[in-house]
Amino acid sequence: MSFQALHDEMNEQVANRLLFEQAQQAACAYLDGARDMDAFPSSESLALLGRLDEPMPTSPTQPTEILRLLNEVGSPNTVGQNSGRYFGFVNGGVTPVAVAAKWLADAWDQNAALYVMSPIAAKLEEICEKWIVELLGLPDGTAAGFVSGSSTAIICGLAAARNTLLARQGWDVAEHGLFGAPPIRIIVGEQAHSSVWKALSMLGLGKANAEIVPADEQGRIIPSAMPPLDSHTLVILQAGNVNGGAFDAIDEICDAANQAGAWVHIDGAFGLWAAACEATRHLVQGMAKADSWSADAHKTLNAPYDCGIVMCKDRAALTGAMQATGSYLQFSDNRDGMLYTPEMSRRARSIELWATLKFFGKDGVDQLVSHLCEVARYFAAQLTGHGFVVLNDVVFNQIVMRCDDASRTTTLLEKIQSSGKCWCGGATWGNQPVIRLSVSSWQTTTADIDECVALFVEVQHP
C-alpha cells in the first residue's frame, strides 16, 4: 500500500466515524462494569497477554482489528482502580467528567509547550494554577508547572532550590554547571520518599551529601533532632508518609528555616491536598511558609493519571531552572507552559485537571478528602475489631497493618493479592513485613470495606 493510499484510508476512517464508535462502545462497556470488576486480573486474563507477542507487522493492520484485539486482551488485564476495592500504592480513581474531558482532549491532541501551539491548553494552565494556589492557601503569585507526576515535580522544585541556593553564593549553575560549585546543605528525614533520593541523584546533589534527620515511630522528622540551618540549606519535608501517611511538623520547621533563610520543599504527593479540607488542614499548618511544593492530582484529587504539579513561591526561580532557548521558539505575552516544566513537547494535561477542579469546586474537594479519611478510619477500626494490628495513627488515608507474626502477615498478603477481589501492597515497618492500604478512590464505600475485611478474615482462617 502506498503512503497516499494509507493517507486516504486514514482520512476515510475519520469521516465514517465507525472506528471511533467502536472505541466508544468498548470504553462505555468497560466503564459500565468497572465498579464490579476484580481489583486485579485473574490468571486466565493474564494468559491472554500472550496474544500480543508477535513480530512487528510488515503491512498495515486493519484499525477495527487493532481495537478489537486491544479490547479483548487489554480490558480484562487492567487493574480495578475504580472498583472501590483497590488499595495498592496511592492510586486514585477518576471521575466520569475527567474521563470525558480527556477523551475530548485526546481528540484535540494539543502540544502544551507554547501558547501559539495551543491557546486553550495555555489558558487552562493559567486557570488551574490560580485555582490550586487558592485551594491550597499558597502565597499569591505562586507559580505552577504541570508535569507527569510528583517524581518529576520534586526534581523541578529541587532544581529551583539548588540554583537559588548556589546563586546566593555567586554561582550560576546554568552557565557553569556543578563542577567546582560551592557546597549547599541538604536536610532530609530518614523516611523521605524514594523520589526525593532519586531527585537528589539526578540533580547532581548526591544522596551521600544529605544530612539525615531521624524520624519518630510514625515516620515524622523529629524537630529537636534538626541540625542548625543557614541560607545555604535545602530542607525537604513530607506531607504524607508513603506508608503511614504521617505529616512532618511543617509549621515549626518552616519557622526555623525561614529565620535562617533556608529553602523548604514539601513533598506532598497525596498529602498536600489536606490543605483543601477543613477537617485535615491542621496537618499541613504553616505549609505556605515553604518555598516549593510537589503534588499529584491523580492521587487524592482523583484526576486522570499523568497529572503532577510543581509549585514554587518564586516564579523566576522555577522558570530559571526550567529555561530553554531557541530562535524557532515563539514566546508570547500569554502563558507558555514549557517555561515551567522540563519538557517542551507534552500533552495538555491541564484540560482534564481543569475539568476535575471545576466539577468538584472547593466544597467538593473538601468532601472528597474528608470521605477518603473517614473511610480509612472505618477500615482501620474494622480490621482492629477482627484481631488485626493497625500500627500507624490513621491521620489521613493510609493504613499499616499486620497479623500477630511476620509469616502470617506475608501469607495473608499473598492470599489477598491472588484473590483478585481486593488488592493491597506490602512494605516494612519497624523492620517487619506489613500490609499497606491506601484509600484513594472516590468509589470506595463502607460496603466495599466490609467486603474486604470479610475477605481478610476468610483467607486468614479458611
C-alpha positions as a printed NumPy array, in Angstrom:
array([[  0.   ,   0.   ,   0.   ],
       [  1.398,   3.416,  -0.949],
       [  1.563,   6.186,   1.603],
       [ -1.016,   8.148,  -0.374],
       [ -3.406,   5.203,  -0.172],
       [ -2.702,   4.895,   3.558],
       [ -3.289,   8.636,   3.969],
       [ -6.602,   8.449,   2.13 ],
       [ -7.73 ,   5.46 ,   4.179],
       [ -6.995,   7.245,   7.479],
       [ -9.   ,  10.268,   6.394],
       [-11.827,   7.926,   5.44 ],
       [-11.722,   6.434,   8.944],
       [-12.185,   9.911,  10.405],
       [-15.035,  10.653,   8.03 ],
       [-17.066,   7.489,   8.597],
       [-16.6  ,   7.507,  12.407],
       [-17.054,   3.739,  12.676],
       [-13.661,   3.331,  14.317],
       [-14.462,   5.928,  16.96 ],
       [-17.871,   4.435,  17.593],
       [-16.181,   1.062,  18.136],
       [-13.809,   2.632,  20.661],
       [-16.682,   4.439,  22.379],
       [-18.731,   1.26 ,  22.696],
       [-15.774,  -0.638,  24.168],
       [-14.956,   2.163,  26.584],
       [-18.545,   2.552,  27.736],
       [-18.89 ,  -1.203,  28.251],
       [-15.711,  -1.131,  30.338],
       [-16.976,   1.778,  32.44 ],
       [-20.313,   0.028,  32.964],
       [-18.524,  -2.881,  34.588],
       [-15.674,  -1.034,  36.302],
       [-17.448,  -0.768,  39.651],
       [-17.846,  -4.549,  39.927],
       [-14.64 ,  -5.722,  38.263],
       [-11.942,  -7.618,  40.12 ],
       [ -9.281,  -5.478,  41.725],
       [ -6.585,  -7.451,  39.875],
       [ -6.77 ,  -9.628,  36.731],
       [ -7.27 , -13.371,  37.076],
       [ -4.675, -15.879,  35.887],
       [ -6.95 , -16.669,  32.936],
       [ -6.983, -12.983,  31.949],
       [ -3.224, -12.66 ,  32.318],
       [ -2.757, -15.621,  29.972],
       [ -4.443, -13.573,  27.228],
       [ -1.46 , -11.219,  27.155],
       [  0.428, -13.856,  25.186],
       [ -1.739, -12.992,  22.175],
       [  0.185,  -9.73 ,  21.889],
       [  3.541, -11.473,  21.378],
       [  4.204, -11.278,  17.655],
       [  6.823,  -9.892,  15.269],
       [  6.423,  -6.297,  14.131],
       [  3.84 ,  -6.456,  11.297],
       [  5.199,  -5.811,   7.824],
       [  1.978,  -4.423,   6.388],
       [ -0.671,  -2.135,   7.921],
       [ -3.289,  -3.778,  10.134],
       [ -6.974,  -3.01 ,   9.899],
       [ -7.857,  -0.436,  12.584],
       [-11.008,  -2.282,  13.631],
       [ -8.906,  -5.403,  14.223],
       [ -6.438,  -3.396,  16.326],
       [ -9.201,  -2.052,  18.565],
       [-10.885,  -5.441,  18.809],
       [ -7.635,  -7.09 ,  19.957],
       [ -6.853,  -4.258,  22.36 ],
       [-10.278,  -4.52 ,  23.964],
       [-10.33 ,  -8.321,  24.146],
       [ -6.844,  -8.579,  25.635],
       [ -6.4  ,  -5.212,  27.313],
       [ -9.684,  -4.61 ,  29.113],
       [ -9.544,  -7.848,  31.162],
       [ -5.941,  -7.07 ,  32.135],
       [ -6.439,  -3.708,  33.729],
       [ -6.303,  -3.082,  37.461],
       [ -9.633,  -2.16 ,  39.033],
       [ -8.687,   1.217,  40.469],
       [-12.308,   2.317,  40.215],
       [-13.718,  -0.875,  41.705],
       [-13.686,   0.59 ,  45.22 ],
       [-11.588,  -2.35 ,  46.457],
       [ -8.159,  -1.389,  45.17 ],
       [ -5.802,  -0.132,  47.89 ],
       [ -2.423,  -0.741,  46.303],
       [  0.032,   2.13 ,  46.289],
       [ -1.756,   5.506,  46.307],
       [ -3.61 ,   5.076,  43.033],
       [ -6.593,   7.388,  42.896],
       [ -9.767,   6.739,  40.968],
       [-11.055,   9.025,  38.232],
       [-14.309,  10.948,  37.895],
       [-16.559,  10.467,  34.844],
       [-16.294,  14.115,  33.796],
       [-12.493,  13.911,  33.81 ],
       [-12.578,  10.794,  31.619],
       [-14.901,  12.545,  29.192],
       [-12.711,  15.657,  29.152],
       [ -9.665,  13.507,  28.493],
       [-11.408,  11.821,  25.558],
       [-12.047,  15.229,  24.041],
       [ -8.502,  16.347,  24.828],
       [ -7.107,  13.239,  23.139],
       [ -9.061,  14.117,  20.002],
       [ -7.619,  17.641,  20.136],
       [ -4.089,  16.184,  20.673],
       [ -2.63 ,  19.512,  21.744],
       [  1.024,  20.291,  22.489],
       [  1.082,  22.43 ,  25.626],
       [  4.578,  23.836,  25.178],
       [  3.632,  27.295,  23.914],
       [  0.547,  29.488,  23.727],
       [  0.817,  29.559,  19.925],
       [  0.727,  25.753,  19.914],
       [ -2.477,  25.593,  21.964],
       [ -4.251,  28.678,  23.306],
       [ -6.806,  26.518,  25.138],
       [ -4.118,  24.484,  26.937],
       [ -2.293,  27.662,  27.934],
       [ -5.474,  29.293,  29.239],
       [ -6.455,  26.247,  31.272],
       [ -2.959,  26.017,  32.769],
       [ -3.288,  29.636,  33.839],
       [ -6.662,  28.948,  35.447],
       [ -5.55 ,  25.701,  37.127],
       [ -2.55 ,  27.49 ,  38.599],
       [ -4.752,  30.216,  40.061],
       [ -7.334,  27.782,  41.413],
       [ -4.802,  25.408,  43.004],
       [ -2.892,  28.224,  44.674],
       [ -6.176,  29.462,  46.153],
       [ -7.396,  25.958,  47.061],
       [ -4.193,  25.113,  48.952],
       [ -3.785,  28.526,  50.548],
       [ -0.401,  29.224,  48.951],
       [  1.048,  32.741,  48.581],
       [ -0.345,  34.888,  45.775],
       [  1.847,  34.727,  42.695],
       [  2.987,  31.136,  43.325],
       [  3.872,  29.507,  40.   ],
       [  2.721,  26.014,  38.977],
       [  4.101,  23.648,  36.371],
       [  2.105,  20.66 ,  35.143],
       [  4.201,  17.529,  34.741],
       [  3.734,  13.758,  34.58 ],
       [  3.823,  13.095,  38.319],
       [  5.219,  14.146,  41.66 ],
       [  8.563,  12.422,  40.964],
       [  9.163,  14.923,  38.162],
       [  7.626,  17.717,  40.23 ],
       [ 10.152,  17.066,  43.009],
       [ 13.006,  17.296,  40.502],
       [ 11.663,  20.648,  39.285],
       [ 11.224,  22.047,  42.801],
       [ 14.664,  20.911,  43.952],
       [ 16.265,  22.252,  40.769],
       [ 14.832,  25.689,  41.56 ],
       [ 16.121,  25.354,  45.132],
       [ 19.596,  24.223,  44.049],
       [ 20.011,  27.062,  41.574],
       [ 18.789,  29.679,  44.037],
       [ 20.982,  28.481,  46.903],
       [ 24.053,  28.449,  44.651],
       [ 23.196,  31.855,  43.167],
       [ 23.299,  33.266,  46.686],
       [ 26.941,  32.202,  46.722],
       [ 27.653,  33.788,  43.354],
       [ 27.441,  30.576,  41.32 ],
       [ 25.39 ,  30.291,  38.094],
       [ 24.508,  26.63 ,  37.537],
       [ 23.105,  27.181,  34.062],
       [ 26.369,  28.76 ,  32.963],
       [ 28.99 ,  26.774,  34.878],
       [ 27.33 ,  23.505,  35.872],
       [ 28.19 ,  21.864,  39.175],
       [ 31.912,  21.251,  38.689],
       [ 33.623,  23.494,  41.209],
       [ 30.357,  24.794,  42.665],
       [ 30.3  ,  25.779,  46.348],
       [ 28.539,  23.256,  48.596],
       [ 24.954,  23.501,  49.719],
       [ 23.484,  21.573,  52.632],
       [ 20.586,  19.142,  52.235],
       [ 18.422,  18.187,  55.22 ],
       [ 16.2  ,  15.119,  54.699],
       [ 14.148,  12.933,  57.021],
       [ 15.203,   9.306,  57.25 ],
       [ 11.844,   8.186,  55.84 ],
       [ 11.829,  10.516,  52.84 ],
       [ 10.185,   9.047,  49.735],
       [ 12.394,   7.287,  47.186],
       [ 11.547,  10.028,  44.659],
       [ 13.418,  12.522,  46.827],
       [ 16.571,  10.4  ,  46.751],
       [ 16.183,   9.948,  43.001],
       [ 15.877,  13.711,  42.517],
       [ 18.987,  14.403,  44.594],
       [ 20.89 ,  11.893,  42.493],
       [ 19.643,  13.202,  39.136],
       [ 20.336,  16.825,  40.089],
       [ 23.942,  16.064,  40.955],
       [ 23.465,  16.853,  44.645],
       [ 24.322,  13.341,  45.741],
       [ 22.482,  11.151,  48.208],
       [ 25.574,  10.78 ,  50.366],
       [ 25.732,  14.551,  50.891],
       [ 22.372,  14.683,  52.65 ],
       [ 22.186,  15.214,  56.385],
       [ 19.615,  12.657,  57.512],
       [ 17.323,  13.549,  60.405],
       [ 15.88 ,  10.685,  62.483],
       [ 12.137,  10.07 ,  62.414],
       [  9.696,   9.035,  65.111],
       [  7.678,   5.816,  65.129],
       [  5.171,   7.318,  62.655],
       [  7.837,   8.392,  60.164],
       [  7.848,  12.106,  61.05 ],
       [ 11.04 ,  14.131,  61.307],
       [ 11.921,  14.746,  64.966],
       [ 12.133,  18.567,  65.136],
       [ 14.513,  18.574,  68.096],
       [ 16.943,  16.467,  66.041],
       [ 17.14 ,  19.051,  63.24 ],
       [ 20.662,  20.459,  62.76 ],
       [ 21.262,  24.227,  62.706],
       [ 20.123,  25.798,  59.432],
       [ 21.58 ,  28.566,  57.286],
       [ 20.933,  30.356,  53.993],
       [ 22.789,  27.652,  52.03 ],
       [ 20.462,  24.875,  53.2  ],
       [ 17.734,  22.909,  51.429],
       [ 15.202,  21.344,  53.8  ],
       [ 12.895,  18.648,  52.412],
       [  9.72 ,  17.926,  54.383],
       [  6.984,  15.37 ,  53.919],
       [  3.23 ,  15.911,  53.8  ],
       [  2.077,  12.311,  54.   ],
       [  4.485,   9.491,  54.784],
       [  4.425,   6.948,  51.954],
       [  3.402,   4.13 ,  54.311],
       [  1.604,   5.511,  57.349],
       [  0.544,   8.897,  55.991],
       [  2.108,  10.949,  58.818],
       [  2.961,  14.627,  58.328],
       [  6.167,  16.344,  59.405],
       [  5.947,  19.29 ,  61.83 ],
       [  5.735,  21.685,  58.906],
       [  4.904,  24.865,  60.807],
       [  7.648,  24.502,  63.401],
       [ 10.369,  23.515,  60.937],
       [  9.371,  26.175,  58.392],
       [  9.636,  28.847,  61.088],
       [ 13.195,  27.773,  61.85 ],
       [ 14.058,  27.568,  58.15 ],
       [ 12.569,  30.992,  57.393],
       [ 14.539,  32.554,  60.211],
       [ 17.766,  31.056,  58.832],
       [ 16.959,  31.857,  55.193],
       [ 16.906,  28.166,  54.18 ],
       [ 14.814,  26.854,  51.272],
       [ 11.999,  24.434,  52.192],
       [ 10.475,  21.988,  49.728],
       [  7.404,  19.978,  50.757],
       [  6.889,  16.586,  49.128],
       [  3.111,  16.168,  49.277],
       [  2.194,  13.742,  46.502],
       [ -1.097,  12.797,  48.149],
       [ -0.987,  14.651,  51.468],
       [ -0.719,  18.213,  50.222],
       [ -4.456,  18.087,  49.444],
       [ -5.087,  18.025,  53.204],
       [ -4.907,  21.813,  52.918],
       [ -8.141,  21.792,  50.891],
       [-10.192,  20.115,  53.635],
       [-11.356,  21.792,  56.837],
       [-11.039,  18.547,  58.819],
       [ -7.417,  17.889,  57.779],
       [ -5.999,  21.38 ,  57.249],
       [ -4.244,  21.29 ,  60.616],
       [ -1.963,  18.547,  59.295],
       [ -0.271,  20.981,  56.924],
       [ -0.415,  24.103,  59.069],
       [  2.319,  26.514,  58.038],
       [  2.91 ,  24.966,  54.616],
       [  2.554,  28.369,  52.94 ],
       [  5.848,  29.29 ,  54.638],
       [  7.702,  26.823,  52.368],
       [  9.329,  27.798,  49.065],
       [  8.25 ,  24.947,  46.782],
       [  5.803,  22.054,  46.814],
       [  5.104,  18.919,  44.766],
       [  1.83 ,  17.008,  44.449],
       [ -0.114,  14.58 ,  42.287],
       [ -3.628,  15.436,  41.169],
       [ -4.076,  11.804,  40.111],
       [ -3.911,  10.594,  43.695],
       [ -6.157,  12.228,  46.312],
       [ -7.841,  14.596,  43.86 ],
       [ -8.853,  11.661,  41.604],
       [ -7.851,  13.344,  38.338],
       [ -6.739,  11.054,  35.479],
       [ -3.229,   9.665,  35.555],
       [ -0.208,  11.654,  34.338],
       [ -1.023,  14.791,  36.318],
       [  1.721,  16.004,  38.656],
       [  2.163,  19.58 ,  39.85 ],
       [  5.23 ,  21.53 ,  40.946],
       [  4.6  ,  24.839,  42.719],
       [  7.183,  27.475,  43.528],
       [  6.777,  30.706,  45.5  ],
       [  9.482,  32.392,  43.404],
       [  8.237,  32.254,  39.806],
       [ 11.587,  33.378,  38.429],
       [ 13.369,  30.595,  40.312],
       [ 11.205,  27.931,  38.668],
       [ 11.319,  29.373,  35.16 ],
       [ 15.05 ,  29.967,  35.505],
       [ 15.645,  26.326,  36.39 ],
       [ 13.45 ,  25.142,  33.503],
       [ 14.862,  27.618,  30.964],
       [ 15.195,  26.782,  27.283],
       [ 16.117,  28.935,  24.313],
       [ 15.953,  28.657,  20.533],
       [ 15.402,  31.053,  17.676],
       [ 12.449,  28.96 ,  16.484],
       [ 10.593,  29.233,  19.796],
       [  7.789,  31.762,  19.652],
       [  7.087,  33.003,  23.161],
       [  4.101,  35.235,  23.854],
       [  2.633,  37.605,  26.404],
       [  0.332,  34.746,  27.472],
       [  1.296,  31.664,  29.46 ],
       [  3.88 ,  29.483,  27.715],
       [  3.768,  26.205,  29.614],
       [  7.261,  24.994,  28.711],
       [  8.739,  27.723,  30.913],
       [  7.501,  25.846,  33.998],
       [  8.426,  22.239,  33.124],
       [ 11.396,  20.207,  31.879],
       [  9.511,  19.123,  28.738],
       [  8.833,  21.146,  25.648],
       [  6.505,  18.793,  23.793],
       [  3.935,  17.386,  26.206],
       [  0.258,  16.659,  26.234],
       [ -2.235,  19.194,  27.542],
       [ -2.921,  17.586,  30.909],
       [ -4.417,  20.86 ,  32.156],
       [ -7.639,  20.046,  30.294],
       [ -8.794,  17.168,  32.488],
       [ -7.29 ,  18.796,  35.591],
       [ -9.432,  21.868,  34.949],
       [-12.494,  19.643,  34.425],
       [-11.797,  17.88 ,  37.734],
       [-11.388,  21.115,  39.685],
       [-14.44 ,  22.712,  38.105],
       [-16.555,  19.63 ,  38.794],
       [-15.659,  19.411,  42.49 ],
       [-15.263,  23.062,  43.368],
       [-13.857,  23.918,  46.808],
       [-16.689,  22.209,  48.681],
       [-16.426,  19.043,  46.602],
       [-12.681,  18.729,  47.154],
       [-13.26 ,  19.215,  50.88 ],
       [-15.859,  16.452,  50.861],
       [-13.688,  14.125,  48.764],
       [-10.686,  14.406,  51.095],
       [-12.921,  14.049,  54.15 ],
       [-14.58 ,  10.968,  52.647],
       [-11.266,   9.226,  51.975],
       [-10.097,   9.889,  55.526],
       [-13.37 ,   8.737,  57.081],
       [-13.364,   5.512,  55.072],
       [ -9.726,   4.863,  56.016],
       [-10.56 ,   5.259,  59.716],
       [-13.534,   2.922,  59.314],
       [-11.311,   0.369,  57.559],
       [ -8.755,   0.531,  60.38 ],
       [-11.443,   0.159,  63.046],
       [-12.961,  -2.876,  61.32 ],
       [ -9.572,  -4.56 ,  60.955],
       [ -8.773,  -3.924,  64.616],
       [-12.138,  -5.307,  65.616],
       [-11.293,  -8.585,  63.875],
       [ -7.963,  -9.009,  65.635],
       [ -5.582,  -7.46 ,  63.117],
       [ -2.988,  -4.988,  64.374],
       [ -3.03 ,  -1.446,  62.932],
       [  0.397,   0.073,  63.542],
       [  0.001,   3.686,  62.465],
       [ -2.097,   6.611,  63.598],
       [ -4.631,   6.862,  60.763],
       [ -4.459,  10.613,  60.253],
       [ -5.178,  10.643,  56.529],
       [ -5.833,   7.85 ,  54.002],
       [ -3.057,   5.369,  54.853],
       [ -3.239,   2.194,  56.961],
       [ -0.341,  -0.052,  58.   ],
       [ -1.407,  -3.387,  59.479],
       [ -0.098,  -6.853,  60.297],
       [ -1.089, -10.182,  61.776],
       [  0.302, -11.485,  65.039],
       [  3.527, -12.703,  63.393],
       [  5.576, -11.952,  60.276],
       [  4.958, -15.202,  58.403],
       [  1.187, -14.943,  58.791],
       [  1.324, -11.342,  57.553],
       [  3.246, -12.364,  54.425],
       [  0.921, -15.29 ,  53.761],
       [ -2.166, -13.127,  54.233],
       [ -0.882, -10.559,  51.741],
       [ -0.192, -13.272,  49.157],
       [ -3.693, -14.682,  49.55 ],
       [ -5.35 , -11.27 ,  49.325],
       [ -3.422, -10.35 ,  46.187],
       [ -4.092, -13.679,  44.494],
       [ -7.821, -13.48 ,  45.25 ],
       [ -8.32 , -10.612,  42.832],
       [-11.249,  -9.401,  44.929],
       [ -9.176,  -6.848,  46.817],
       [ -5.644,  -5.616,  46.235],
       [ -3.188,  -4.064,  48.657],
       [  0.58 ,  -3.825,  48.838],
       [  3.352,  -4.816,  51.178],
       [  6.028,  -2.787,  52.933],
       [  8.232,  -2.916,  56.009],
       [  7.517,  -1.105,  59.262],
       [  9.976,  -1.362,  62.118],
       [ 11.894,  -3.93 ,  60.048],
       [  8.845,  -6.203,  59.973],
       [  6.675,  -7.094,  56.954],
       [  3.351,  -5.258,  56.921],
       [  0.338,  -4.785,  54.685],
       [ -0.122,  -1.288,  53.363],
       [ -3.592,   0.027,  52.465],
       [ -4.162,   3.291,  50.605],
       [ -7.751,   4.535,  50.449],
       [ -7.605,   6.785,  47.403],
       [-10.686,   6.309,  45.204],
       [-13.931,   8.259,  45.38 ],
       [-15.685,   4.972,  44.579],
       [-14.727,   3.271,  47.853],
       [-17.617,   2.917,  50.298],
       [-18.021,   1.341,  53.719],
       [-19.761,  -1.564,  51.954],
       [-16.541,  -2.131,  49.976],
       [-14.593,  -2.051,  53.234],
       [-16.916,  -4.582,  54.867],
       [-16.464,  -6.903,  51.886],
       [-12.676,  -6.559,  52.044],
       [-12.475,  -7.107,  55.802],
       [-14.603, -10.227,  55.417],
       [-12.106, -11.429,  52.814],
       [ -9.194, -10.739,  55.189],
       [-10.883, -12.816,  57.876],
       [-11.82 , -15.612,  55.45 ],
       [ -8.353, -16.098,  53.946],
       [ -6.681, -15.87 ,  57.355],
       [ -8.968, -18.566,  58.79 ],
       [-10.088, -20.67 ,  55.81 ]])
